[in-house]
Amino acid sequence: MPPSRATAKAHDCKPVNHPNRPMPSNTCSTKLGGMSAVAAYERLHEAIEELRTAAESALASDGELMSVLSVTEGVSRQLDYLTVSTTAALQRRGTFAERGYRKPEGALTDLLGCDSYEARRRVVAAEQACEQIGLDGTVLPARLPATGKAFAAGQAGLRHVEVIAALLNTPEAGRITDWQRAGLEEQLAGMAGEYSPGQLRKLGTQLLEAAGRRRSRA
């Protein structure tokens, strides 16, 4: 995160200036389960500061420092999920389009200051692992529900979601039954907490090929 963003005060509620960046309205009054978004951020910031202090203490044991690595990775994944789920919510509301963005990726590159490929990764996750809105306004379940749950729990990371989505959108995945595809998605989501994205891609490819062979023999 750039220093200008990292050091911004929560109570300012002001985005970093950008020529194409829309100024959000009512940001400071947003409520999250009865708590304002700003208050939630401040509590999160305090918790991170406490964790940093504990980790930097000379009294911290090796085991505690190892735990910090696991904890921070889990929290990072959950924050990634929050970014993705918020992106999905804004897409459902049509907010990006209302503010002049033809694609959500453009909004994310402006708002988050990220590269286009990083924005695309988040948009894919939002489209695959979060609820969507149908043409008639009906709320539709996530295309990858098991992956979405694993992502929200911090068991799967953003790259895991990208890998699973890519595997299940291949021509090979289109040749297996819906039942096989749902089962494979659940299996891959369950494996995300144990394997790296690269390992998951390799294992997923093998599982997909095996499912295809079973389908052809049926």
Stockholm file with secondary structure:
# STOCKHOLM 1.0

chainA/1-218         MPPSRATAKAHDCKPVNHPNRPMPSNTCSTKLGGMSAVAAYERLHEAIEELRTAAESALASDGELMSVLSVTEGVSRQLDYLTVSTTAALQRRGTFAERGYRKPEGALTDLLGCDSYEARRRVVAAEQACEQIGLDGTVLPARLPATGKAFAAGQAGLRHVEVIAALLNTPEAGRITDWQRAGLEEQLAGMAGEYSPGQLRKLGTQLLEAAGRRRSRA
#=GR chainA/1-218 SS CCHHHHTCCGGGCCCCCCTTCCCCSSGGGCEETTEEHHHHHHHHHHHHHHHHHHHHCTTCCHHHHHHHHHHHHHHHHHHHHHHHHHHHHHHHHTHHHHTTCSSHHHHHHHHHCCCHHHHHHHHHHHHHHSCEECTTSCEECCSSHHHHHHHHTTSSCHHHHHHHHHHTTSHHHHTSCHHHHHHHHHHHHHHTTTSCHHHHHHHHHHHHHHHHHHHHHC
#=GC SS_cons         CCHHHHTCCGGGCCCCCCTTCCCCSSGGGCEETTEEHHHHHHHHHHHHHHHHHHHHCTTCCHHHHHHHHHHHHHHHHHHHHHHHHHHHHHHHHTHHHHTTCSSHHHHHHHHHCCCHHHHHHHHHHHHHHSCEECTTSCEECCSSHHHHHHHHTTSSCHHHHHHHHHHTTSHHHHTSCHHHHHHHHHHHHHHTTTSCHHHHHHHHHHHHHHHHHHHHHC
//
